[in-house]
Amino acid sequence: MVVKRRLSFVLWCLAGPAWGHHTRDHAMLAEDPQRVVEQIRQGTGGEFLGLAWGAVILLLVLGGIRWWRGRS
């Protein structure tokens, strides 16, 4: 039961940015094309991208260590 709650919470947290990204793409279709091209070339900050990848790598390493110790 606790695992389902945690999984639901994680999925709920991930749904907000995905929905925002989806609606932003559709809103871009109504904007001036030149402005959209400039925004795409400028890009976004992606401040938390490194943190997210670090967390994923850490979880994979810890899972690998746990699996390796379980084999012995």
mmJSON file of the N, C-alpha and C atoms, coordinates in Angstrom:
{"data_MODEL":{"atom_site":{
"group_PDB":["ATOM","ATOM","ATOM","ATOM","ATOM","ATOM","ATOM","ATOM","ATOM","ATOM","ATOM","ATOM","ATOM","ATOM","ATOM","ATOM","ATOM","ATOM","ATOM","ATOM","ATOM","ATOM","ATOM","ATOM","ATOM","ATOM","ATOM","ATOM","ATOM","ATOM","ATOM","ATOM","ATOM","ATOM","ATOM","ATOM","ATOM","ATOM","ATOM","ATOM","ATOM","ATOM","ATOM","ATOM","ATOM","ATOM","ATOM","ATOM","ATOM","ATOM","ATOM","ATOM","ATOM","ATOM","ATOM","ATOM","ATOM","ATOM","ATOM","ATOM","ATOM","ATOM","ATOM","ATOM","ATOM","ATOM","ATOM","ATOM","ATOM","ATOM","ATOM","ATOM","ATOM","ATOM","ATOM","ATOM","ATOM","ATOM","ATOM","ATOM","ATOM","ATOM","ATOM","ATOM","ATOM","ATOM","ATOM","ATOM","ATOM","ATOM","ATOM","ATOM","ATOM","ATOM","ATOM","ATOM","ATOM","ATOM","ATOM","ATOM","ATOM","ATOM","ATOM","ATOM","ATOM","ATOM","ATOM","ATOM","ATOM","ATOM","ATOM","ATOM","ATOM","ATOM","ATOM","ATOM","ATOM","ATOM","ATOM","ATOM","ATOM","ATOM","ATOM","ATOM","ATOM","ATOM","ATOM","ATOM","ATOM","ATOM","ATOM","ATOM","ATOM","ATOM","ATOM","ATOM","ATOM","ATOM","ATOM","ATOM","ATOM","ATOM","ATOM","ATOM","ATOM","ATOM","ATOM","ATOM","ATOM","ATOM","ATOM","ATOM","ATOM","ATOM","ATOM","ATOM","ATOM","ATOM","ATOM","ATOM","ATOM","ATOM","ATOM","ATOM","ATOM","ATOM","ATOM","ATOM","ATOM","ATOM","ATOM","ATOM","ATOM","ATOM","ATOM","ATOM","ATOM","ATOM","ATOM","ATOM","ATOM","ATOM","ATOM","ATOM","ATOM","ATOM","ATOM","ATOM","ATOM","ATOM","ATOM","ATOM","ATOM","ATOM","ATOM","ATOM","ATOM","ATOM","ATOM","ATOM","ATOM","ATOM","ATOM","ATOM","ATOM","ATOM","ATOM","ATOM","ATOM","ATOM","ATOM","ATOM","ATOM","ATOM","ATOM","ATOM"],
"id":[1,2,3,4,5,6,7,8,9,10,11,12,13,14,15,16,17,18,19,20,21,22,23,24,25,26,27,28,29,30,31,32,33,34,35,36,37,38,39,40,41,42,43,44,45,46,47,48,49,50,51,52,53,54,55,56,57,58,59,60,61,62,63,64,65,66,67,68,69,70,71,72,73,74,75,76,77,78,79,80,81,82,83,84,85,86,87,88,89,90,91,92,93,94,95,96,97,98,99,100,101,102,103,104,105,106,107,108,109,110,111,112,113,114,115,116,117,118,119,120,121,122,123,124,125,126,127,128,129,130,131,132,133,134,135,136,137,138,139,140,141,142,143,144,145,146,147,148,149,150,151,152,153,154,155,156,157,158,159,160,161,162,163,164,165,166,167,168,169,170,171,172,173,174,175,176,177,178,179,180,181,182,183,184,185,186,187,188,189,190,191,192,193,194,195,196,197,198,199,200,201,202,203,204,205,206,207,208,209,210,211,212,213,214,215,216],
"type_symbol":["N","C","C","N","C","C","N","C","C","N","C","C","N","C","C","N","C","C","N","C","C","N","C","C","N","C","C","N","C","C","N","C","C","N","C","C","N","C","C","N","C","C","N","C","C","N","C","C","N","C","C","N","C","C","N","C","C","N","C","C","N","C","C","N","C","C","N","C","C","N","C","C","N","C","C","N","C","C","N","C","C","N","C","C","N","C","C","N","C","C","N","C","C","N","C","C","N","C","C","N","C","C","N","C","C","N","C","C","N","C","C","N","C","C","N","C","C","N","C","C","N","C","C","N","C","C","N","C","C","N","C","C","N","C","C","N","C","C","N","C","C","N","C","C","N","C","C","N","C","C","N","C","C","N","C","C","N","C","C","N","C","C","N","C","C","N","C","C","N","C","C","N","C","C","N","C","C","N","C","C","N","C","C","N","C","C","N","C","C","N","C","C","N","C","C","N","C","C","N","C","C","N","C","C","N","C","C","N","C","C","N","C","C","N","C","C"],
"label_atom_id":["N","CA","C","N","CA","C","N","CA","C","N","CA","C","N","CA","C","N","CA","C","N","CA","C","N","CA","C","N","CA","C","N","CA","C","N","CA","C","N","CA","C","N","CA","C","N","CA","C","N","CA","C","N","CA","C","N","CA","C","N","CA","C","N","CA","C","N","CA","C","N","CA","C","N","CA","C","N","CA","C","N","CA","C","N","CA","C","N","CA","C","N","CA","C","N","CA","C","N","CA","C","N","CA","C","N","CA","C","N","CA","C","N","CA","C","N","CA","C","N","CA","C","N","CA","C","N","CA","C","N","CA","C","N","CA","C","N","CA","C","N","CA","C","N","CA","C","N","CA","C","N","CA","C","N","CA","C","N","CA","C","N","CA","C","N","CA","C","N","CA","C","N","CA","C","N","CA","C","N","CA","C","N","CA","C","N","CA","C","N","CA","C","N","CA","C","N","CA","C","N","CA","C","N","CA","C","N","CA","C","N","CA","C","N","CA","C","N","CA","C","N","CA","C","N","CA","C","N","CA","C","N","CA","C","N","CA","C","N","CA","C","N","CA","C","N","CA","C","N","CA","C"],
"label_alt_id":[null,null,null,null,null,null,null,null,null,null,null,null,null,null,null,null,null,null,null,null,null,null,null,null,null,null,null,null,null,null,null,null,null,null,null,null,null,null,null,null,null,null,null,null,null,null,null,null,null,null,null,null,null,null,null,null,null,null,null,null,null,null,null,null,null,null,null,null,null,null,null,null,null,null,null,null,null,null,null,null,null,null,null,null,null,null,null,null,null,null,null,null,null,null,null,null,null,null,null,null,null,null,null,null,null,null,null,null,null,null,null,null,null,null,null,null,null,null,null,null,null,null,null,null,null,null,null,null,null,null,null,null,null,null,null,null,null,null,null,null,null,null,null,null,null,null,null,null,null,null,null,null,null,null,null,null,null,null,null,null,null,null,null,null,null,null,null,null,null,null,null,null,null,null,null,null,null,null,null,null,null,null,null,null,null,null,null,null,null,null,null,null,null,null,null,null,null,null,null,null,null,null,null,null,null,null,null,null,null,null,null,null,null,null,null,null],
"label_comp_id":["MET","MET","MET","VAL","VAL","VAL","VAL","VAL","VAL","LYS","LYS","LYS","ARG","ARG","ARG","ARG","ARG","ARG","LEU","LEU","LEU","SER","SER","SER","PHE","PHE","PHE","VAL","VAL","VAL","LEU","LEU","LEU","TRP","TRP","TRP","CYS","CYS","CYS","LEU","LEU","LEU","ALA","ALA","ALA","GLY","GLY","GLY","PRO","PRO","PRO","ALA","ALA","ALA","TRP","TRP","TRP","GLY","GLY","GLY","HIS","HIS","HIS","HIS","HIS","HIS","THR","THR","THR","ARG","ARG","ARG","ASP","ASP","ASP","HIS","HIS","HIS","ALA","ALA","ALA","MET","MET","MET","LEU","LEU","LEU","ALA","ALA","ALA","GLU","GLU","GLU","ASP","ASP","ASP","PRO","PRO","PRO","GLN","GLN","GLN","ARG","ARG","ARG","VAL","VAL","VAL","VAL","VAL","VAL","GLU","GLU","GLU","GLN","GLN","GLN","ILE","ILE","ILE","ARG","ARG","ARG","GLN","GLN","GLN","GLY","GLY","GLY","THR","THR","THR","GLY","GLY","GLY","GLY","GLY","GLY","GLU","GLU","GLU","PHE","PHE","PHE","LEU","LEU","LEU","GLY","GLY","GLY","LEU","LEU","LEU","ALA","ALA","ALA","TRP","TRP","TRP","GLY","GLY","GLY","ALA","ALA","ALA","VAL","VAL","VAL","ILE","ILE","ILE","LEU","LEU","LEU","LEU","LEU","LEU","LEU","LEU","LEU","VAL","VAL","VAL","LEU","LEU","LEU","GLY","GLY","GLY","GLY","GLY","GLY","ILE","ILE","ILE","ARG","ARG","ARG","TRP","TRP","TRP","TRP","TRP","TRP","ARG","ARG","ARG","GLY","GLY","GLY","ARG","ARG","ARG","SER","SER","SER"],
"label_asym_id":["A","A","A","A","A","A","A","A","A","A","A","A","A","A","A","A","A","A","A","A","A","A","A","A","A","A","A","A","A","A","A","A","A","A","A","A","A","A","A","A","A","A","A","A","A","A","A","A","A","A","A","A","A","A","A","A","A","A","A","A","A","A","A","A","A","A","A","A","A","A","A","A","A","A","A","A","A","A","A","A","A","A","A","A","A","A","A","A","A","A","A","A","A","A","A","A","A","A","A","A","A","A","A","A","A","A","A","A","A","A","A","A","A","A","A","A","A","A","A","A","A","A","A","A","A","A","A","A","A","A","A","A","A","A","A","A","A","A","A","A","A","A","A","A","A","A","A","A","A","A","A","A","A","A","A","A","A","A","A","A","A","A","A","A","A","A","A","A","A","A","A","A","A","A","A","A","A","A","A","A","A","A","A","A","A","A","A","A","A","A","A","A","A","A","A","A","A","A","A","A","A","A","A","A","A","A","A","A","A","A","A","A","A","A","A","A"],
"label_entity_id":["1","1","1","1","1","1","1","1","1","1","1","1","1","1","1","1","1","1","1","1","1","1","1","1","1","1","1","1","1","1","1","1","1","1","1","1","1","1","1","1","1","1","1","1","1","1","1","1","1","1","1","1","1","1","1","1","1","1","1","1","1","1","1","1","1","1","1","1","1","1","1","1","1","1","1","1","1","1","1","1","1","1","1","1","1","1","1","1","1","1","1","1","1","1","1","1","1","1","1","1","1","1","1","1","1","1","1","1","1","1","1","1","1","1","1","1","1","1","1","1","1","1","1","1","1","1","1","1","1","1","1","1","1","1","1","1","1","1","1","1","1","1","1","1","1","1","1","1","1","1","1","1","1","1","1","1","1","1","1","1","1","1","1","1","1","1","1","1","1","1","1","1","1","1","1","1","1","1","1","1","1","1","1","1","1","1","1","1","1","1","1","1","1","1","1","1","1","1","1","1","1","1","1","1","1","1","1","1","1","1","1","1","1","1","1","1"],
"label_seq_id":[1,1,1,2,2,2,3,3,3,4,4,4,5,5,5,6,6,6,7,7,7,8,8,8,9,9,9,10,10,10,11,11,11,12,12,12,13,13,13,14,14,14,15,15,15,16,16,16,17,17,17,18,18,18,19,19,19,20,20,20,21,21,21,22,22,22,23,23,23,24,24,24,25,25,25,26,26,26,27,27,27,28,28,28,29,29,29,30,30,30,31,31,31,32,32,32,33,33,33,34,34,34,35,35,35,36,36,36,37,37,37,38,38,38,39,39,39,40,40,40,41,41,41,42,42,42,43,43,43,44,44,44,45,45,45,46,46,46,47,47,47,48,48,48,49,49,49,50,50,50,51,51,51,52,52,52,53,53,53,54,54,54,55,55,55,56,56,56,57,57,57,58,58,58,59,59,59,60,60,60,61,61,61,62,62,62,63,63,63,64,64,64,65,65,65,66,66,66,67,67,67,68,68,68,69,69,69,70,70,70,71,71,71,72,72,72],
"pdbx_PDB_ins_code":[null,null,null,null,null,null,null,null,null,null,null,null,null,null,null,null,null,null,null,null,null,null,null,null,null,null,null,null,null,null,null,null,null,null,null,null,null,null,null,null,null,null,null,null,null,null,null,null,null,null,null,null,null,null,null,null,null,null,null,null,null,null,null,null,null,null,null,null,null,null,null,null,null,null,null,null,null,null,null,null,null,null,null,null,null,null,null,null,null,null,null,null,null,null,null,null,null,null,null,null,null,null,null,null,null,null,null,null,null,null,null,null,null,null,null,null,null,null,null,null,null,null,null,null,null,null,null,null,null,null,null,null,null,null,null,null,null,null,null,null,null,null,null,null,null,null,null,null,null,null,null,null,null,null,null,null,null,null,null,null,null,null,null,null,null,null,null,null,null,null,null,null,null,null,null,null,null,null,null,null,null,null,null,null,null,null,null,null,null,null,null,null,null,null,null,null,null,null,null,null,null,null,null,null,null,null,null,null,null,null,null,null,null,null,null,null],
"Cartn_x":[0.822,0.0,0.866,1.946,2.837,3.535,3.903,4.587,3.663,2.394,1.439,1.282,1.285,1.173,2.397,3.565,4.795,4.849,4.492,4.482,3.472,2.31,1.294,1.789,2.474,3.001,4.042,4.938,5.966,5.321,4.36,3.686,2.919,2.319,1.594,2.554,3.74,4.729,5.247,5.353,5.854,4.81,3.532,2.474,2.408,2.676,2.567,3.494,4.803,5.704,5.39,4.971,4.632,3.433,2.421,1.245,1.608,2.445,2.881,3.651,4.497,5.261,4.318,3.34,2.389,1.588,1.059,0.251,1.119,2.371,3.265,3.52,3.699,3.934,2.749,1.553,0.37,0.201,0.569,0.478,1.482,2.605,3.615,3.094,2.127,1.589,0.85,0.315,-0.419,0.492,1.767,2.701,3.314,4.002,4.719,5.84,5.921,6.933,8.371,8.672,10.041,10.398,9.435,9.667,9.891,9.131,9.285,10.684,11.165,12.494,13.555,13.401,14.369,14.371,13.192,13.108,13.741,13.552,14.129,15.641,16.159,17.615,18.226,17.483,17.975,18.041,17.079,17.052,16.562,16.59,16.165,17.336,17.202,18.288,18.605,17.599,17.832,18.635,18.336,19.121,19.082,17.96,17.793,18.087,18.466,18.724,19.903,20.968,22.134,21.795,20.989,20.564,19.709,18.82,17.962,18.8,19.748,20.601,21.479,21.943,22.735,21.941,20.673,19.811,19.577,19.367,19.15,20.394,21.551,22.801,23.048,22.782,22.953,22.049,20.79,19.877,20.335,20.846,21.349,22.573,23.471,24.672,24.275,23.377,22.953,22.229,21.423,20.764,21.761,22.802,23.843,24.621,24.927,25.634,24.771,23.5,22.602,22.49,22.409,22.319,23.612,24.774,26.059,26.241,25.849,25.967,24.984,23.845,22.868,23.31,24.214,24.719,25.635,26.358,27.377,26.755],
"Cartn_y":[-1.185,0.0,1.248,1.219,2.377,2.598,1.504,1.614,2.266,1.903,2.492,3.987,4.381,5.808,6.567,5.998,6.663,6.768,5.684,5.704,6.712,6.764,7.735,9.16,9.398,10.733,11.127,10.204,10.49,10.789,9.983,10.217,11.528,11.859,13.12,14.302,14.181,15.257,15.418,14.325,14.379,14.855,14.761,15.116,16.622,17.435,18.89,19.461,19.187,19.71,19.168,17.923,17.351,18.063,18.341,19.045,20.474,21.125,22.48,22.512,21.516,21.434,21.207,20.339,20.018,21.253,21.974,23.148,24.274,24.379,25.412,25.18,23.913,23.626,24.04,23.809,24.195,25.706,26.375,27.836,28.451,27.765,28.285,28.347,27.507,27.515,28.811,29.474,30.716,31.939,31.787,32.907,33.21,34.327,34.737,33.729,33.192,32.16,32.624,33.875,34.358,34.359,34.734,34.742,33.318,32.362,30.963,30.457,30.794,30.361,30.951,32.219,32.854,32.186,31.839,31.179,29.792,29.083,27.741,27.83,28.785,28.947,29.355,30.149,30.597,29.429,28.539,27.373,27.713,26.716,26.906,26.625,27.038,26.886,25.444,24.641,23.259,23.125,23.984,24.005,22.677,22.019,20.807,19.532,19.67,18.488,17.686,18.364,17.671,16.98,17.636,17.04,15.797,15.865,14.717,13.535,13.793,12.707,12.145,13.021,12.551,11.611,11.949,11.089,9.747,9.764,8.512,7.639,8.225,7.455,6.902,7.72,7.253,6.06,6.126,5.006,3.753,3.919,2.76,2.15,2.989,2.485,1.758,2.364,1.702,0.384,0.357,-0.895,-1.943,-1.522,-2.457,-3.006,-2.151,-2.614,-3.612,-3.301,-4.216,-5.555,-5.512,-6.744,-7.542,-6.866,-7.542,-8.227,-7.552,-8.154,-9.305,-9.244,-10.324,-11.588,-11.462,-12.642,-13.472,-12.858,-13.564,-14.51],
"Cartn_z":[0.0,0.0,0.0,0.778,0.861,-0.481,-1.152,-2.441,-3.467,-3.447,-4.385,-4.126,-2.866,-2.543,-3.027,-2.811,-3.246,-4.761,-5.446,-6.902,-7.423,-6.807,-7.211,-7.009,-5.904,-5.629,-6.676,-7.025,-8.024,-9.371,-9.773,-11.047,-11.042,-9.917,-9.801,-9.943,-9.356,-9.452,-10.883,-11.599,-12.971,-13.964,-13.619,-14.556,-14.798,-13.796,-13.939,-14.996,-14.918,-15.954,-17.346,-17.423,-18.728,-19.323,-18.518,-19.013,-19.417,-18.624,-18.958,-20.265,-20.491,-21.731,-22.906,-22.725,-23.79,-24.189,-23.215,-23.534,-24.094,-23.66,-24.186,-25.668,-26.068,-27.477,-28.326,-27.834,-28.593,-28.605,-27.531,-27.497,-28.458,-28.692,-29.605,-31.032,-31.382,-32.741,-33.041,-32.022,-32.214,-32.202,-31.874,-31.794,-33.155,-33.201,-34.397,-34.673,-35.895,-36.18,-35.928,-36.239,-36.023,-34.537,-33.71,-32.262,-31.743,-32.273,-31.859,-32.218,-33.418,-33.85,-32.928,-32.564,-31.664,-30.292,-29.786,-28.485,-28.529,-29.618,-29.745,-29.811,-30.562,-30.668,-29.335,-28.556,-27.257,-26.285,-26.336,-25.467,-24.072,-23.211,-21.826,-20.907,-19.677,-18.718,-18.389,-18.083,-17.71,-16.435,-15.441,-14.21,-13.467,-13.472,-12.674,-13.461,-14.711,-15.529,-14.992,-14.605,-14.045,-12.74,-11.923,-10.655,-10.899,-11.873,-12.179,-12.673,-13.584,-14.078,-12.971,-12.08,-10.947,-10.062,-9.827,-9.011,-9.693,-10.999,-11.738,-11.673,-11.883,-11.846,-10.446,-9.427,-8.051,-7.758,-8.185,-7.965,-8.7,-9.912,-10.65,-9.975,-9.488,-8.797,-7.516,-6.734,-5.488,-5.774,-6.829,-7.22,-7.651,-8.381,-8.807,-7.629,-6.659,-5.451,-4.687,-4.554,-3.832,-4.553,-5.877,-6.663,-6.528,-6.586,-6.505,-5.155,-4.08,-2.734,-2.547,-3.225,-3.127,-3.82,-4.776,-5.482,-4.624,-3.728,-2.932,-1.931],
"occupancy":[1.0,1.0,1.0,1.0,1.0,1.0,1.0,1.0,1.0,1.0,1.0,1.0,1.0,1.0,1.0,1.0,1.0,1.0,1.0,1.0,1.0,1.0,1.0,1.0,1.0,1.0,1.0,1.0,1.0,1.0,1.0,1.0,1.0,1.0,1.0,1.0,1.0,1.0,1.0,1.0,1.0,1.0,1.0,1.0,1.0,1.0,1.0,1.0,1.0,1.0,1.0,1.0,1.0,1.0,1.0,1.0,1.0,1.0,1.0,1.0,1.0,1.0,1.0,1.0,1.0,1.0,1.0,1.0,1.0,1.0,1.0,1.0,1.0,1.0,1.0,1.0,1.0,1.0,1.0,1.0,1.0,1.0,1.0,1.0,1.0,1.0,1.0,1.0,1.0,1.0,1.0,1.0,1.0,1.0,1.0,1.0,1.0,1.0,1.0,1.0,1.0,1.0,1.0,1.0,1.0,1.0,1.0,1.0,1.0,1.0,1.0,1.0,1.0,1.0,1.0,1.0,1.0,1.0,1.0,1.0,1.0,1.0,1.0,1.0,1.0,1.0,1.0,1.0,1.0,1.0,1.0,1.0,1.0,1.0,1.0,1.0,1.0,1.0,1.0,1.0,1.0,1.0,1.0,1.0,1.0,1.0,1.0,1.0,1.0,1.0,1.0,1.0,1.0,1.0,1.0,1.0,1.0,1.0,1.0,1.0,1.0,1.0,1.0,1.0,1.0,1.0,1.0,1.0,1.0,1.0,1.0,1.0,1.0,1.0,1.0,1.0,1.0,1.0,1.0,1.0,1.0,1.0,1.0,1.0,1.0,1.0,1.0,1.0,1.0,1.0,1.0,1.0,1.0,1.0,1.0,1.0,1.0,1.0,1.0,1.0,1.0,1.0,1.0,1.0,1.0,1.0,1.0,1.0,1.0,1.0,1.0,1.0,1.0,1.0,1.0,1.0],
"B_iso_or_equiv":[0.0,0.0,0.0,0.0,0.0,0.0,0.0,0.0,0.0,0.0,0.0,0.0,0.0,0.0,0.0,0.0,0.0,0.0,0.0,0.0,0.0,0.0,0.0,0.0,0.0,0.0,0.0,0.0,0.0,0.0,0.0,0.0,0.0,0.0,0.0,0.0,0.0,0.0,0.0,0.0,0.0,0.0,0.0,0.0,0.0,0.0,0.0,0.0,0.0,0.0,0.0,0.0,0.0,0.0,0.0,0.0,0.0,0.0,0.0,0.0,0.0,0.0,0.0,0.0,0.0,0.0,0.0,0.0,0.0,0.0,0.0,0.0,0.0,0.0,0.0,0.0,0.0,0.0,0.0,0.0,0.0,0.0,0.0,0.0,0.0,0.0,0.0,0.0,0.0,0.0,0.0,0.0,0.0,0.0,0.0,0.0,0.0,0.0,0.0,0.0,0.0,0.0,0.0,0.0,0.0,0.0,0.0,0.0,0.0,0.0,0.0,0.0,0.0,0.0,0.0,0.0,0.0,0.0,0.0,0.0,0.0,0.0,0.0,0.0,0.0,0.0,0.0,0.0,0.0,0.0,0.0,0.0,0.0,0.0,0.0,0.0,0.0,0.0,0.0,0.0,0.0,0.0,0.0,0.0,0.0,0.0,0.0,0.0,0.0,0.0,0.0,0.0,0.0,0.0,0.0,0.0,0.0,0.0,0.0,0.0,0.0,0.0,0.0,0.0,0.0,0.0,0.0,0.0,0.0,0.0,0.0,0.0,0.0,0.0,0.0,0.0,0.0,0.0,0.0,0.0,0.0,0.0,0.0,0.0,0.0,0.0,0.0,0.0,0.0,0.0,0.0,0.0,0.0,0.0,0.0,0.0,0.0,0.0,0.0,0.0,0.0,0.0,0.0,0.0,0.0,0.0,0.0,0.0,0.0,0.0,0.0,0.0,0.0,0.0,0.0,0.0],
"pdbx_formal_charge":[null,null,null,null,null,null,null,null,null,null,null,null,null,null,null,null,null,null,null,null,null,null,null,null,null,null,null,null,null,null,null,null,null,null,null,null,null,null,null,null,null,null,null,null,null,null,null,null,null,null,null,null,null,null,null,null,null,null,null,null,null,null,null,null,null,null,null,null,null,null,null,null,null,null,null,null,null,null,null,null,null,null,null,null,null,null,null,null,null,null,null,null,null,null,null,null,null,null,null,null,null,null,null,null,null,null,null,null,null,null,null,null,null,null,null,null,null,null,null,null,null,null,null,null,null,null,null,null,null,null,null,null,null,null,null,null,null,null,null,null,null,null,null,null,null,null,null,null,null,null,null,null,null,null,null,null,null,null,null,null,null,null,null,null,null,null,null,null,null,null,null,null,null,null,null,null,null,null,null,null,null,null,null,null,null,null,null,null,null,null,null,null,null,null,null,null,null,null,null,null,null,null,null,null,null,null,null,null,null,null,null,null,null,null,null,null],
"auth_seq_id":[1,1,1,2,2,2,3,3,3,4,4,4,5,5,5,6,6,6,7,7,7,8,8,8,9,9,9,10,10,10,11,11,11,12,12,12,13,13,13,14,14,14,15,15,15,16,16,16,17,17,17,18,18,18,19,19,19,20,20,20,21,21,21,22,22,22,23,23,23,24,24,24,25,25,25,26,26,26,27,27,27,28,28,28,29,29,29,30,30,30,31,31,31,32,32,32,33,33,33,34,34,34,35,35,35,36,36,36,37,37,37,38,38,38,39,39,39,40,40,40,41,41,41,42,42,42,43,43,43,44,44,44,45,45,45,46,46,46,47,47,47,48,48,48,49,49,49,50,50,50,51,51,51,52,52,52,53,53,53,54,54,54,55,55,55,56,56,56,57,57,57,58,58,58,59,59,59,60,60,60,61,61,61,62,62,62,63,63,63,64,64,64,65,65,65,66,66,66,67,67,67,68,68,68,69,69,69,70,70,70,71,71,71,72,72,72],
"auth_comp_id":["MET","MET","MET","VAL","VAL","VAL","VAL","VAL","VAL","LYS","LYS","LYS","ARG","ARG","ARG","ARG","ARG","ARG","LEU","LEU","LEU","SER","SER","SER","PHE","PHE","PHE","VAL","VAL","VAL","LEU","LEU","LEU","TRP","TRP","TRP","CYS","CYS","CYS","LEU","LEU","LEU","ALA","ALA","ALA","GLY","GLY","GLY","PRO","PRO","PRO","ALA","ALA","ALA","TRP","TRP","TRP","GLY","GLY","GLY","HIS","HIS","HIS","HIS","HIS","HIS","THR","THR","THR","ARG","ARG","ARG","ASP","ASP","ASP","HIS","HIS","HIS","ALA","ALA","ALA","MET","MET","MET","LEU","LEU","LEU","ALA","ALA","ALA","GLU","GLU","GLU","ASP","ASP","ASP","PRO","PRO","PRO","GLN","GLN","GLN","ARG","ARG","ARG","VAL","VAL","VAL","VAL","VAL","VAL","GLU","GLU","GLU","GLN","GLN","GLN","ILE","ILE","ILE","ARG","ARG","ARG","GLN","GLN","GLN","GLY","GLY","GLY","THR","THR","THR","GLY","GLY","GLY","GLY","GLY","GLY","GLU","GLU","GLU","PHE","PHE","PHE","LEU","LEU","LEU","GLY","GLY","GLY","LEU","LEU","LEU","ALA","ALA","ALA","TRP","TRP","TRP","GLY","GLY","GLY","ALA","ALA","ALA","VAL","VAL","VAL","ILE","ILE","ILE","LEU","LEU","LEU","LEU","LEU","LEU","LEU","LEU","LEU","VAL","VAL","VAL","LEU","LEU","LEU","GLY","GLY","GLY","GLY","GLY","GLY","ILE","ILE","ILE","ARG","ARG","ARG","TRP","TRP","TRP","TRP","TRP","TRP","ARG","ARG","ARG","GLY","GLY","GLY","ARG","ARG","ARG","SER","SER","SER"],
"auth_asym_id":["A","A","A","A","A","A","A","A","A","A","A","A","A","A","A","A","A","A","A","A","A","A","A","A","A","A","A","A","A","A","A","A","A","A","A","A","A","A","A","A","A","A","A","A","A","A","A","A","A","A","A","A","A","A","A","A","A","A","A","A","A","A","A","A","A","A","A","A","A","A","A","A","A","A","A","A","A","A","A","A","A","A","A","A","A","A","A","A","A","A","A","A","A","A","A","A","A","A","A","A","A","A","A","A","A","A","A","A","A","A","A","A","A","A","A","A","A","A","A","A","A","A","A","A","A","A","A","A","A","A","A","A","A","A","A","A","A","A","A","A","A","A","A","A","A","A","A","A","A","A","A","A","A","A","A","A","A","A","A","A","A","A","A","A","A","A","A","A","A","A","A","A","A","A","A","A","A","A","A","A","A","A","A","A","A","A","A","A","A","A","A","A","A","A","A","A","A","A","A","A","A","A","A","A","A","A","A","A","A","A","A","A","A","A","A","A"],
"auth_atom_id":["N","CA","C","N","CA","C","N","CA","C","N","CA","C","N","CA","C","N","CA","C","N","CA","C","N","CA","C","N","CA","C","N","CA","C","N","CA","C","N","CA","C","N","CA","C","N","CA","C","N","CA","C","N","CA","C","N","CA","C","N","CA","C","N","CA","C","N","CA","C","N","CA","C","N","CA","C","N","CA","C","N","CA","C","N","CA","C","N","CA","C","N","CA","C","N","CA","C","N","CA","C","N","CA","C","N","CA","C","N","CA","C","N","CA","C","N","CA","C","N","CA","C","N","CA","C","N","CA","C","N","CA","C","N","CA","C","N","CA","C","N","CA","C","N","CA","C","N","CA","C","N","CA","C","N","CA","C","N","CA","C","N","CA","C","N","CA","C","N","CA","C","N","CA","C","N","CA","C","N","CA","C","N","CA","C","N","CA","C","N","CA","C","N","CA","C","N","CA","C","N","CA","C","N","CA","C","N","CA","C","N","CA","C","N","CA","C","N","CA","C","N","CA","C","N","CA","C","N","CA","C","N","CA","C","N","CA","C","N","CA","C","N","CA","C","N","CA","C","N","CA","C"],
"pdbx_PDB_model_num":[1,1,1,1,1,1,1,1,1,1,1,1,1,1,1,1,1,1,1,1,1,1,1,1,1,1,1,1,1,1,1,1,1,1,1,1,1,1,1,1,1,1,1,1,1,1,1,1,1,1,1,1,1,1,1,1,1,1,1,1,1,1,1,1,1,1,1,1,1,1,1,1,1,1,1,1,1,1,1,1,1,1,1,1,1,1,1,1,1,1,1,1,1,1,1,1,1,1,1,1,1,1,1,1,1,1,1,1,1,1,1,1,1,1,1,1,1,1,1,1,1,1,1,1,1,1,1,1,1,1,1,1,1,1,1,1,1,1,1,1,1,1,1,1,1,1,1,1,1,1,1,1,1,1,1,1,1,1,1,1,1,1,1,1,1,1,1,1,1,1,1,1,1,1,1,1,1,1,1,1,1,1,1,1,1,1,1,1,1,1,1,1,1,1,1,1,1,1,1,1,1,1,1,1,1,1,1,1,1,1,1,1,1,1,1,1]
}}}
